[in-house]
């Protein structure tokens, strides 16, 4: 990792300065050199290095291990120990600090430290990113408002977030015996429906399914919710369906609100009075069915008229004066005569209401035919009805309050959803037992009183205030209070309306938080992100700008293909064409791009569609893979090194195999020489059969040599049908003599029917040899009288299982999760490279296989290899 900061803790000054010079030669930064544990802790807190090279044994009161333990309490950074010939107990203590590796002093050259440092830095970086992502996704799943339940391909529930537990009534995860239909009983039109069928269909087809409208959820507590939801498949990186996720939410209240809205709209259309929405220019924005019937017009013809056309008392000038009066008073009641389509004059009472909706002014006018009714009684009834309709229509509270003194008020009118909004019955307010200011949140009371003061001191001032109230159940709600003061000779009258705006405030806050979160995610993303529109780069995040190592002006509004090396332009063009009709992000591909001064950077690309100015654009993710390429190369070199080292293990077995045919050859040739001297006739009669025997033994030696050559070069080829038992028996012959020399008994329990798999024979032999060698090394660390290695094969559930067991000391629990990590070894005094099991795991991936380790209850370790069987 270029420019990484590495702190050196070494009490031998010459070694420390030599190590500093080597690190700086490799391009690393060395902020400090410490000679004691106390200095190391202080310097770490000051410089926050990317990695620490720590001498295990330091002069002074604190060892290197103790210093690392103190540092790890405050910081998460990789540690590599420097050691010479440290005793076993010291290394055991060092293991508990989970170092990334060890470097043995003295260090001869730079390359001997470059690999361990790069692997340690890269591994720590990947682990940090993985922890952050796991934490982020876990927190998101726990906090989202949607209920989420996931199942695997067998229908078992794997995840159930808190919202899902609350809605289903299951505070704990359900038992495996319970089906998902028991956990989520659904019904539609009073008939039970089964979510498991839809989830299995999603898993089978890979297509999402939306729940039908009016789906009901009956939870464990007997509560019924109206829900909406989606069943979506979960894909593996290989595009295989692993299971399904069912996300749903409670829409019971929304359904009720929609029903009430439809009822309100229906009622407004069929109410006995005409309703007109009149614009400032006297044209009609909308009319209800009653208005059309009242004036004998069709809706289309009436909407072509103006209020001046049908009102006998109005001219355009008088309408403008009326509008100003209405705007000032907010509502106005008057009587007039309207012309019907057939020329009749219809006496009506009009209740005008000044409204603003989406920044447009309206007169919402209610028109009532007063031909046969008493005008005075009708006016009183309409006034009350107007207030009720206004309150119901806006789902708020309409109020009128008279001020008798500084803190004395009399409610003259109060109507609307008071109890729904506050939780208290309206009688408490009418009787004076409760005042509105008692509900206002203490932190908002001064703001409300300030608005009241403005209404008193500023003429015609309308207060429009948003604040919080505390309901009876102690919950917090946001309200909007629009009020003004009407002065009379005796007192002040407050008139206003209060609306519950909690959902709007919460939605606005959630939107702001969401926008900020995703903006931060994009800008702080570890990958470069850009938007390509018609071949031009229209957006690039900070990571991409730094990746290009160019000014933003040299990246934005430039052609995307100009940054790609000529050899890779056809690859990019191909993937862009494939995306034309594909909405999903494609598989990743690798290209090289130009940096500053025509330097070249290898990157990994993936992309998908995104709307941009109402047109289709491409969202492109760019990942710097320089370090990955270096790591892959290092791993390949390490594999080769390990492979050559492992040939020593085979030497004893190979010499034993060759020794048998060589001995037979020598006996036969000595016999021929003897009989050729004593009795040539006998030699002549048996010459042909003897030569044939010599040829067979020479061919056997040739086969053994060819097999050894294949193990050396590890020639790769296509996967072929391989018989597992034959491979195991061949591998065992190579270690037979070595096992015997160590007093180890090898037991083979091979299944009678030889399992067949798709693989390559040589890597399979290497896998078996490696596992036998590991077991042998473990047994050599014990003083058992009887040392046993057992190899067993099994056929089960479409897989071949190879179990390699020993009766040795087993695997320490602290090491169980690390034994497959590259460079991790339990061997003492630098024996072993720590690559054996890592390479075994990598080889098995080629055959879609895997390996697991565990300790046996009877003692000793067990390694289990699993490879898919060939269908026979």
N, C-alpha and C positions, 0 to 999 in steps of 0.2 A: 504494500500500500504506500504509494509515493508520498514523501513528506510526513510520514507518521512520526509522532513524538514518542521517544523511548527513553525512560529513566533507568540509569545504571546504578545498582546498589552493590558495591564490591569494596571490601576493605583492603584489598591488595592494589595499591595505586598503579603499579606498572600494568597489571592485567586490565584494570579499569580503563586506563588511557588507551591501551592497545585496542580494547573492545570499542571504545568511543570512535577511534579512527576507522575501524572496519565498518561500523554502522553508518558513519557519515559518508564513507566511500560508496555504500549501497544506496545513498540518497535519503537516509533517515535523519531526523533531528534529535539531538541529545540535549535536553534543557538543563540537565544537572547530573552530577556524579556524587553519590552519597556513600559514606563509609560505615554508617551505623543504622540500626533500625529506626532510632528516633529521628535522624535526619531524613530517612526515606519517607516517614509519615508526614513530616512537615513539608517536604518538597512535593510530595504527591498532592497535598491539599493546595499548594501554591500553583503548580504547573498543570495539574490534571493531564498526565501523559496518556497516550493511546495504549502503551504496553510498558510493563516493568520487567527488567532483567534483574533477578534477586538472587544474591549469593545465599545459600542455605545457612552457612555458618559465618557469622559476623562476630568481630571482636566487640566486647561490651556486654551490657546486661540483657540485650534483646537479640534473639536469633532472627534470621531471615524469615523463618516460618511464623514466628510471633509477630513480626512487623506486617507480614501479609495478612494475618488474621485481623489486626487492627485496621489496616487499609480497607479490607473488604467489608467492614462494618459501615463504611461511609461511601465507598465507591465500587462501581462494577466495572472492572477493567481486567484484561487478560494478564496472566503472570507466567513467566518462564523462569525456572530455577537454574542457577549456575551452581554446579557441583563438581567435585573431584571424585574421590572414592568415599562417598558418604556411607555410614553404616545403615543397616536395614531398618532399625527403629526410627532413624531420622527421616528416611524416605516414606515410611508409613505415616508419620505425622504430616509430612508435606502433602501426601495424597488428599488429606481431608480438606485442604485449601483449594482443591480442584484446579491445579495449574494446567496450563495449555501444553506444557512439555518441559523437557530438561535439556540443558546444554552442558556437555562435559568439558571441564577445563583441563588442559589449556585448549584454546580454540585456534586451530591452525590457519584457516583462511575464511574469507567473507562468505563463500558459498555454503559452508557448513552451518551458518546461522541464518542465511537468507530464507531457506525453505521453512524451517520451524517458525520463524517470525511471521512470514507471510500467511502461513496456514493458521496460526494463532489469531492474527488480526482479522483475517477473513471469517473465520469461524465465529469469533466474538461479534463481529458486525452482523452476521446472519442471525445469530441467536438473539441479539438485541432487537432487530427488525421483527423477528418472529414473535417475541414477547409483546412488543408494542401492538402488533396486528391482532394477536390473540386477545389482548386486553381490550383493544378498541372494539372488536367484534362482540366480545362477551358483554361489555358495558352497553353497547347498542342494543343487543338482543334483550338485555334485562330491562332497559328503560323505555323502549318504544311502546306506543299505545296500542299497537296491533297485537292480537294474540297470535302466537306462532307455535306450531306443532310439526315436528318432522318425524318421518318413519323411514326405515331402511327397506330394502327390496323384499324382505320377508314380511313386511307389515308391522314390525315392532316399533313402538314409539321410542325415539332416541333423544329428542329435545322437547321440552315443554316450558316456555318462558312464564314469568309470574303472571302476566296478563291472561294467558291461556289457563293457568291454574285457577285464577280468580273467576273467570267466566264459566269454566266447567265445574267448579266446586271442588277440585282436587288440589289441596294444599301441598301434597307430596306427589312425587312421581308415581304413576299407577304401576301395579304389579305386571310382570311379563305375561301372566295368564290372561289378563284382560285385553279384549280386542278394542280397536280404536272406535268401533261403533258403540261400545259400552261407555267409553269415555266421552264421546261426542254424539249423543243421540239427536238426530235431526228429523224434522218433519217438513212437509210441503203440502199445503192444501189438506191438512189433517191426516196425511198419510206419511208413514215412516219412510225415510230415505237413508241409504247407507253410504257413508263417506268412504268406507274402505273400497267399495267398487270403483268410485271415481279415482281414488288414489292409485289403485292397481292399474287402472286404464292409463293414468298419467305416466306411471313407471313403464308400462308396456309400450306406449306410443311416443313418449317423450314430449307430449303436447300439454300445454296448460289448460285448465278447466276452471271456468267461473261458476260459482254457485248460482242457481236460479233466484230470481226475485222472490221475496216473501219467504225465504228459508228461515225456519225457526230452530233455535238451539234450546234443548231442555236440560238444564244442568243438574248436578247431583242434589242441590238443595231445593229443587222444584221450581226454580225461577226460569221463565221462558224469555229468551232474547230473540229479537229480529236481527239477523246478521247478514253481512255480505262478505264474500271471501273468494280466494283463488287458490287452486291447487297447482303447484308448479314443480316440474321435475328438478332433481338435483343431479348435475352431471359431474363425472370425474374428469381429470385433465385429458383422458383419452376419449372423451365424449360418450362414456358409458353411463347409463342411468343408474345411480346408486340408491336412490330413494325419492321421496317427494316431501315438499314442505306445504303445509296448509296454513295460510295466514288469513285471519278473519277479524272483524271488528263488530262491536255492538252498535247497530243503527236504529235501535228502538226509538230513541228520542227523535232522531232525524225523520223517521217514518211518521211519527206522530205530528211533527211540525209540518211535513209535507201534506199530510191529510188535512191538518187545520188550514194550511194555505189554500189547498184546493177547495175546501169547504168555504173559506172566506171569499175566494174568487167566484165560486158558484153563487154564494149568497149575494155578493155585490151585483152580479149579473141579473139575479132574479128578485132583488129587493124591490119593494113597492115604489121607491123614489128614483127619479132620474139622477144619474151621476155623470158629471162632466169634468174632464181634465182640460182646463183652458190655459193656453200659453199667454204670454205677455202681449203678443200682437193680436189677441182676440180670436185666434184660430183654435180648433179643437184638437187636442192630442189623442183623446180617447173618450168614448161614451159607452154606457152600459145598455143592455137590452131594453130596460124600462124606459130610458130616455128616448130610444127610437120609437117604441110603441106610443109613448106619451105624445110625441110630435108627429106621428104617422110617417116617419122617414125610414128608409133602409139605413143601415150603419154607414155604407159607402157614401150615400147622398148627404147624410147629416155631417159626416166628417169633412165634406167639401164646403160647408157653411162656416160662418163666424158667429160669435155671440151677438154681434151688432146686427146681423141679418135677421135673427129670430126674436130679438128683444125689442118690443115696441117703444120702450123708454130710453133706449141707448143710441148714442151716436159714437163715433170713434173718439171724439174729444171727451165725452162724458165717461167713456170706458177707461181712458187714460187717467182721468181724475179718480175714478173708482179704484183702479189698480193701485195708485199711490196710497189711497186710504186703506185698502185691504192689506197692503204690504206693511203699513204702519201698525194697524190693529191686529194683524195676523188672521183674523177671521171677521166676517161681516154677514149679518142677516138682514134681508130686505125682501120686499114684495114687488112683483112686476108682472107684466103680461107677455107671454110668448106666442109667436105665430106658429100654428101647425101647418103641415104641408097643404091642407085643403083650405087655408085661409082663416080658420077659427082662431079666436083669441083665448088663450088658456091662462087664467090667473094662477100664479104660482108663488111660492115662497122659496127663495134661494138662500142657502147657507154657504157662503164663500169661505174657503180656508186657504191661507197663503202657505205654500209648501215649497221647499227646495229639495230636489232629488237629482243626484249626479250633477250638481252645480247648475241646474236648470230650474227656473222659477215657474210655478204652476198655481193656478187657482183651482183647488179641488172643490167643485160646487155641487151641493146636493139640492135637487129641484123637486119640490113637492106640489102636487095639484091641490089647491085650497078652495076649489069651487064651492063645495058643500060643507065646509067646516068653519067653525068660528075662528076668526083670525087671531084673537088674543090667546085662546087656549092652545091653538095650533102652534103659535110662536113659542109658548113655554115648553110644550112637548118637544118641538124640534130643537130647541136650545139644549135640552137635556140629552136628546138622542145624538145631537152633533158631538157633544163631549164624549158620550159612550162609544160612538163609532170611531171617533178619533183615537181614543185610548185602545180599543180593541184592535184597530187597524195597525197600530204601531207597537203593539205588545208592550206598552209602557204604563206610566202613571200620569194622569192629568190632575193637577191640583190648583186650588186657589186659596190663599191664606191671607187673613187680615192681621196686620201688626197693631196690637193695642199698646204695647210698651216696648222697652228695650229687649226684654226676654219673654214677652207675653204674646201669644199668637192664638187666633181662632180659625179653625178650618171651616171654610164656607163651601168648599167642593173638593172631593177626593174620590177618584174613580180609576179603575184599571186593575192591573195585575199586582197589586200591592203585596198580597200575601205570598204570591209566587216569588217575587223579587226579594222580599225581606224576611219571609218566614213568620211574620207577625200578622194577626188579623187586623183589618182596617178599624175595627171598633176601638182598639187601644189608642189609635191616633185621633179618631173623632172625639173620644172622651177626654183627651188631653193627658192620659196616663203616660203616653210616650210621644217624644218629639223626634223629628227626622234627624236632628243633629246628634242624637244619641247613637245613631247607627254609623255615623261617619268615622272612618278609620282615624285614629289619633294623629297619624303622620300627615293626613290630608285636611284636617279641620281648619288650619290657618289659611290654607289656599281657598277653601269654600267661603270662610268669613270675609276674606279679602274681596272676593267677587261680590258678596252681598253689599259690602261697603261701596264698591264702585257703582252698583245699581242705585244706591241711595244718593250718591254725590254727583253722578254723571247723568244728565238728562237723556232719556230714551236709550239708555244702555241695556243691551241684552247680554246676559251672562250665559256663556256656553262652556260648561265646566265638566271635566271628566275626573272622577275620583273613586275611591274604594269605600265600600260599606261592609259592615260585619253583620251577617245574617244571624238569625236566632240559633242556628246550629253551629255557630262560630266560623263558618266558612266565609271566605273573602270573595266579594263580587265587585266588578267594575260597573259604574253607571255613568250615563251622560245626562246632565241636568241643564236644560235650557229654560231660562226664566227671565222675566222682566217685571218692573214695578209700574203699577198704575196708581197715580196719586188722586185721592179724593179730598173733599173738604175736611173730613174727619180723620182719615188714617191712610196708611199705605196698604195696597193690595198686591201680593205676589201672585203672579200667574206663571205656570210653567208645566213642563213635561219631563218625566224621568224615564230613561230607557236602560235596560240591562245590556251592556256591551261587552260582557266578560268574554264570550267566545271570540268576538272580533279582536279584542286586546290580546288574548292568548294566541290567536292565529297570527297576528302581526308579530308578536314576540317570537313565536316559533319560526316564522318565516325569516326574521332577522338572524336568529341563531343558526338556522339551516344555511342561509346564504353565507354567513361568516364562517361556519364550519367547513363548508365545501370550498370556499375560497381559500381557506387556510390549508385544506387538504391538497388542493391543486398546487399552491405555491410552495408548500413544504414537502411535496411528494419526493421520494427518492428517485423516481424516474422522471425523465423529461417528458413533457406533454405539449403537443402543439395541435393547432387546428389548420388543416389544409383545405382551402376553398379554390376550386378551379385551378389547382396546381400551385397556388401561392400560399405562403405561410402567413396566416392572419393573426395567430396568437401563439405565444411560447411562454411557458412558465420559467421561473428563475433557474430551476435546475437545468433546463434545456439550454438557456443562455450561457450558464457557466460550463456546461458540457461542450458546447461549440467553441468555448474560449474566444468568443467574438463579441463586439459591442451589440447591443440589442438592435441598433439601426442596421447592422449587417445581417441580421437574421429575419426580422419582421419585414413583410412585404417583399420577400425574395422568393424565387422559384424553388420549390422543395427539391426537385431533381438536380438543381445546381450544386447542392451540398452532398450529393451521392457520387461515389467514384464511378467512372464510365462502365466498368465491368459489372456493376450491380444495378444499373438503371433499369435494365430489362426485368429484373426480379421485382423491383418496386412497381413498375408499370403493370406487370402481370397481376400482382396482388390488388392493386387499385382497381383493375378491371373486374376482378372476381368479386370485389365489394360493391359493385354497381347495383346489384339486385339482392344483396345479402345484408340483412339488418344486424346479424350477429357478428361479434368480433371473431376474426379468423384465427387460425393457429399462428404462432409466432414464427418469424423468419429472421435470419441474420444477414446484415449488410455492413458495408464500411462507408463512413462519411468523412468529409474534409473538415479539418479544424483550422486554426490560425496557421499561416505559413505553410499551407498544404500538407500539414500533418494528417495522418489517417487514424481514425478511431473505429474499432469494431463495436457494433451495437446490435441489440435485439429489438425487433419491431413487432408491434401488434396494433390493430386499428379497428375502428367501427364507424358507423354513421353518427352524425350530429347535425341538427338544424342550425343554419347560420344565415341570418337575414332572409328567412323564409325560403332558403334554398338548401340543397343537400351539400354537406361538407364532410370531411373525414377527421375523426379524432384519433390522433396517432400517439402511441406510447413508445418512447425511446429509452432503452436501458443500456448503460455503459457496461460492457462485458469484458473489459480489459483484464480485470482481476480474475474473473471466472476463467478466461482463456489461460492465464498464467497458472491458475490452480489446476485446471485440467491437464496441462502439460506436465506440471509437477507430479500429479497423481500418476500419469502414464509412466513417467520416469521412475517413480517410487515402485510401481507395480513390477516394472522390468527388473529393478534392483532386487526386490523381494523374490521374484521368480528365480533369478540366478542363485540367490542365497539358499533357496529351498532345495537346490539340486544336491547340496551336501547331504540332506536328509535321505535322498534316494540312493546315495552312493553304495551304502552297505547292501541294500536290496538288490541293486543291479549287479554288484560283484558276486553276490550269492547266486543270482539267476545264471550268470555267464559261467560260473565255476563248474556247475553240473555238466553242461555239454562239453566244456574243455577237458574235464576229468575223463569223461567217456571217450573223447577223441584220443587222449594220451594213452589210455588203456588199450584201445583198439589198435593204434599205430604200434605201440610196443609189442603187442601180440603178433602183428604182421611181420615186424622185424625179426622176432624170435623164430617164427615158423619159416620165414624166408631163409634163415640160416640153417635150421635143423632139418626141415622137410619141405623143400620147394614145391613138391607136388600138392601138399595140403594147401599151401599159399595160393597156388594157381587155381585150384578148384573153388576156393572161397573168396577169390579176389573181387569178383563183381559185387557180391552181397556186402563185403566189407567196405568197398568204395561207396556203395549206395548209403550205408550207415554213416560214413564220414561226411558225405554230402548233406545228409539230413541234420547232423549236429552243427555243421557250419551254417546252414540256413537258419537254424534256431538262434545261433549267436547273432546272425545278421538281423533277425527280427527284433531282438532285444536292443541292439544298437540303434536301429531305426526308431524304435519307440522312445529311447532316451533322447534322440535328436528332436522328435516331435515335442517332447516336454520342454526342451531347451528353447526352441523357436516358437512354440505355441501358434502354429499355423491356424489361421481362422478359415472357416468354410461355412457352407450352409448347414442348417440344423438337420440332423438325420435321426432315424430311429435308433435309439441306444437302449441296450438291456442293462439295467442298473446292477443286478446281481453279478454279471460278468465283469463290469467295471470295478466293483468293490473287490472281487476275488483277485483281479489283476493288480490292483493297488496294494492289497495286503501282501502279495508276494514280495513287493519291494521292501517292505518294512519287517518281514518275518524274522530275518536274522537279528535286526536291531532290537526288536521286542524280546526275542529269546535271550539276548545278551544282558538285558535289563531285568530279566526274571518276570516278564509280564505275559500273562495268558491272554490270548485273543480268542474270543467266542463269536462265531458267526451264527445269527438266527435269521437266515434269509427266507423270504416267502417262497413256497414251492413253485408258484407261477411267477416267473421272472418279470418284473414290471418293465414296461417300455415307455420311454419318454422322448420328446423332441429335444435334442441337445447336441453338443460336440464332445467326443469321447475324452480328449486330452484334458480340457478344463474340468470335466467331471472327476477324472482321476486325481487331479491336483486338489480339488475340493476334499475328496475323501482322505488323501494323504495328509492334508493340512489338519483335518479334524483328529486323525489318529495321532499325529505328531503333538498336537496340543494336549491330548489326553496323556500321552507318554510323558511329556514334560511335567504335567501336574502330578503324575504318580511318582516321578523321580524326586519330588519335594517331600515325599512321605517315607516312613520306615515300616510300611505294612509288610506282614509276612506273605500275604497273598495279594498280588496286584493284577487286576482284571480290566480289560477293555472289551466291551461288547458292542457289536454292530448288528442292528436289526432293521429289516425292511418290511414295510406294510403297504397294502393297497386299501385306500379308504376314501369314499366320497369323491372319486374322480382324481385322486392325487396319489403320488408315491411318496411315502414318508421314510426317511433314513434317520435312525436314532443311533447316535454314537455316545455310549455311556462309559464312565469309569468309576471306580470306587475310591477316588482320591479325596483331596480336601474340599472340593467344591469351589464355587465362585463367591467371593465376598459380596454381600448385598450392596455395599457402597459402589462396587465396580459393575454391577449387573447391567446398568443402563449405559455403560461406556465401553464395553468390551468390543463393540463393532466400530468404534471411532478410530479413524486413521491415527497412527502413531501412539496409541494407548497400549501399554503392555504391562503385564504383572511380573515379568521376568526381572530378576535382580542384577545389579552390576552391569547394566547396559546390554544384557543378553536379549536378543529379540528386537525387531524393529517396530512392533506394534502395528503391522500391516496385514498379517495373515487373515484374520477374520474379516477385516474391511474388504480385502480382495475377494474372499469367498462370497461375501454378500454381493459385491459388484458382479462377479461371474454368474451368480444365480439369477440376477435380473435379466441376463441375456436369454435365459430359458423360462422366464416368467415364474421363477422360483423364489423362495425366501428361506430364512434361517432364524431360529429362535433358540434361546438358551435358558436353562433353569437348573436349579439344584434338586436332586432326588431326595425324597424323604428318608431313604435308607442310607444316604451319604453319597458324595460324589456329584459330578456334574453330568448334564445331558444336553447334547446339541441335536436339534431336530431340523433336518432339511426337508422342504416340501416342494415338489415339482409336479405340474399337471401331467396326468397319464395320457397316452394316446388312446383315442377311442378304438377299441378292438371288437 
